[in-house]
Every structure is written in C-alpha cells, then in structure tokens.
C-alpha cells in the first residue's frame, strides 16, 4: 500500500452507517464519502465507547469493557510503534485544557475518547489540544488523531453540528491531502444501538492515493489499525495481526 506523508484520523461518536449515508443533515460527510473510499461493511468492535478507542489505538480493549477512568497500560500501541521507527504521532483533542492533561473530564472534553493518554509509553507532550493542530499541514506528524469534543462529535450535539465542525476545521486539510500524498480517515467509535448485533459504522478515506468508490469488504477498527501500521512497515499489534488491511488504493496496494 502507499506510504502517505501524513495521516489524520478523526473519530466521531455513536452513529450507524445508515444514520449518516444519505442523511441530509450530514452534507459534508456525504461529500467526503463521494470524494474518497466509503467502507460499506465496516464495524466497530464492541460497546460502549472506550473499548473501541483502545482497540483502534492498540489492537486490544486492554480488558476494559466500560467507560471508567482513569486507566494506565504499558502495551504496544500505534504511537509507540511509530516513535520506535523514528516517526511521529500526536493526538489533538478539542477542549483539552492544556498539553498533557490527564484528568477524566474538562468541560466538553472526556478522557475516555482519548486513548493515548492511558499509555505510559506515550509521552505527555503528544497529548495536545485542538488549538495546536498545525496551520501548515506539512508540519503535521506522520500520524495524528483528531478528537472533537462531545458537543461536536455527535455524542451530545447533533449530526448537523458535527458535520459543520468537521467541514469548517478539516475541510481544507481534506482538499490538501488529495494533492499532497496524505490521507484523511473519518470513522466512528460505535453505532447508536448497544442492543443491536451489527455495530456497522461509516468510515471514509480521502487522499491522493485513494481510489474513490464504495467498498463492501468486511473489516473493522482492528483492520484500520493494521492499515495505519502497514503504511509505514510497522509490525502488527494485538488483534490487528489477525485483521486485513484496507485496500482502496489507486495502485492496487
């Protein structure tokens, strides 16, 4: 698969594929789906939120099955793998009060949506507020996560509010990525129905090396982690070792 210069992953909250695709309250998200690759059979791992964030970041729920806080782990994860290879990672959380904050909540920020803060092998210096996101996208880390706060990720606010936030704050990056060997990934932590079996979530990939279209390959958040690791030749970790990388690339991978 291609090796993007930069990957930005945005995680939204608690919506199923059918709640977003074709929804008139999400015009920008549906535009991204048309611009890039839309995964039509992509699922989360479990319920509730926190185990899915941990699974995407480390390939394991780390034994967590709820939204409790705080936790501390030493396991390998996306950030530690990148840093060991002399690559870079940062997490940008909206409403995080200051760099390295470890509290469970602060206003509309919640730690349960910020997995890297739980890992002792990830330095506090990469736990950043959204305001630190570079204006010059060439200065972005190799891989970064963007976590909107609960007012703008569909958790407490509306679909329309989250759609507008994403357009206003990352729309320019999405366009830039399409001509600068970079990638934007927008995914969700879980669907809104904790009693259902599907847990099908929307996931879009937009970038210069992406072949646009709908892709019905069955995959999940562990496969997305595998894709991020494979892009930089890094070893698979946790359950990502048993997952298939996403294949939506112009050169066929």
URLINTA-V246185 format. One record per residue. RES is the residue in one small letter. PSI is psi in radians with two decimals (none if undefined). D_FIRST is the distance of its C-alpha to the first C-alpha in whole Angstrom. Layout:
# URLINTA-V246185
RES_PSI_D_FIRST + RES_PSI_D_FIRST
This chain:
# URLINTA-V246185
x_2.82_0 + x_2.82_4 + x_1.64_7 + x_2.61_9 + x_-0.61_13 + x_2.47_14 + x_2.27_14 + x_2.18_17 + x_2.16_17 + x_2.32_21 + x_2.09_22 + x_3.13_25 + x_2.34_28 + x_0.85_30 + x_2.46_29 + x_2.88_28 + x_-0.80_26 + x_-0.29_29 + x_-0.29_30 + x_-0.88_28 + x_2.13_27 + x_0.02_30 + x_2.12_32 + x_-0.28_34 + x_-0.05_34 + x_1.00_30 + x_-0.65_30 + x_-0.73_27 + x_-0.68_25 + x_-0.52_25 + x_-0.76_24 + x_-0.70_21 + x_-0.62_20 + x_-0.62_21 + x_-0.61_19 + x_-2.61_16 + x_2.21_15 + x_2.12_17 + x_2.00_17 + x_-0.09_20 + x_0.88_20 + x_2.40_19 + x_2.74_22 + x_-3.08_23 + x_-0.71_24 + x_-2.88_28 + x_2.65_31 + x_-2.56_32 + x_-0.99_29 + x_-0.77_29 + x_-0.53_28 + x_-0.73_25 + x_-0.76_24 + x_-0.70_24 + x_-0.72_22 + x_-0.62_19 + x_-0.54_20 + x_-0.05_21 + x_0.18_20 + x_2.57_24 + x_-0.10_27 + x_0.52_28 + x_0.10_31 + x_2.31_32 + x_0.24_33 + x_-2.96_35 + x_0.50_34 + x_2.79_37 + x_2.48_37 + x_2.98_36 + x_2.71_34 + x_2.25_33 + x_2.76_30 + x_0.02_29 + x_2.72_26 + x_2.59_23 + x_3.06_21 + x_-0.81_18 + x_-0.77_20 + x_-0.64_21 + x_-0.77_18 + x_-0.80_17 + x_-0.61_20 + x_-0.44_21 + x_0.27_18 + x_0.53_20 + x_3.07_18 + x_2.69_19 + x_2.57_20 + x_2.61_22 + x_2.25_24 + x_1.96_26 + x_2.15_28 + x_2.41_31 + x_0.08_35 + x_2.21_34 + x_-0.51_37 + x_2.87_36 + x_2.29_33 + x_0.14_33 + x_2.30_35 + x_0.09_35 + x_2.80_38 + x_-0.51_37 + x_2.72_38 + x_1.82_39 + x_-2.15_40 + x_0.08_37 + x_2.43_35 + x_2.33_34 + x_-0.49_32 + x_-0.29_31 + x_0.12_28 + x_1.46_27 + x_-0.57_26 + x_-0.45_25 + x_-0.29_29 + x_-0.08_30 + x_2.14_28 + x_-0.29_30 + x_0.24_28 + x_2.11_26 + x_2.61_29 + x_-0.42_31 + x_-0.29_30 + x_0.00_27 + x_1.64_28 + x_2.62_29 + x_2.76_31 + x_-0.56_29 + x_-0.30_32 + x_-0.06_30 + x_2.23_26 + x_2.44_26 + x_-0.56_28 + x_1.90_26 + x_-0.32_22 + x_-0.30_21 + x_0.03_23 + x_2.66_21 + x_2.99_19 + x_-0.91_16 + x_2.36_16 + x_2.65_19 + x_2.49_20 + x_2.16_23 + x_1.77_26 + x_2.69_28 + x_3.08_32 + x_-0.22_34 + x_-0.38_35 + x_0.22_32 + x_0.18_30 + x_0.02_32 + x_-1.01_33 + x_-0.61_37 + x_3.10_36 + x_2.91_36 + x_-0.78_32 + x_-0.72_34 + x_-0.78_34 + x_-0.68_31 + x_-0.76_29 + x_-0.72_31 + x_-0.79_30 + x_-0.79_27 + x_-0.81_27 + x_-0.55_30 + x_-0.44_28 + x_0.08_24 + x_-0.71_25 + x_-0.67_25 + x_-0.73_21 + x_-0.78_20 + x_-0.70_21 + x_-0.74_20 + x_-0.52_16 + x_-0.19_16 + x_0.14_17 + x_0.65_16 + x_0.84_12 + x_3.08_13 + x_2.39_13 + x_2.26_15 + x_2.22_15 + x_2.13_19 + x_-3.13_20 + x_2.78_23 + x_-0.64_25 + x_2.94_26 + x_3.14_29 + x_0.01_32 + x_1.63_34 + x_-0.26_34 + x_-0.16_36 + x_2.94_34 + x_-0.37_31 + x_-0.88_28 + x_0.69_27 + x_2.25_25 + x_2.65_23 + x_2.60_22 + x_2.25_18 + x_2.49_17 + x_2.20_14 + x_2.21_15 + x_3.05_13 + x_-0.61_13 + x_0.09_9 + x_2.34_10 + x_1.92_12 + x_2.62_15 + x_3.07_17 + x_2.36_18 + x_2.12_16 + x_0.24_18 + x_2.27_16 + x_2.20_18 + x_3.09_17 + x_-2.99_18 + x_-0.50_18 + x_-0.62_17 + x_-0.58_14 + x_-0.75_13 + x_-0.78_14 + x_-0.69_12 + x_-0.78_9 + x_-0.71_10 + x_-0.78_11 + x_-0.56_8 + x_-0.49_6 + x_0.33_9 + x_0.53_10 + x_2.61_13 + x_2.48_15 + x_2.58_15 + x_2.58_18 + x_-2.46_21 + x_-0.16_20 + x_-0.37_16 + x_-0.42_16 + x_0.12_18 + x_2.71_15 + x_2.40_12 + x_2.64_9 + x_2.35_9 + x_1.68_8 + x_0.48_9 + x_2.62_7 + x_-0.59_9 + x_0.08_8 + x_0.10_7 + x_none_4
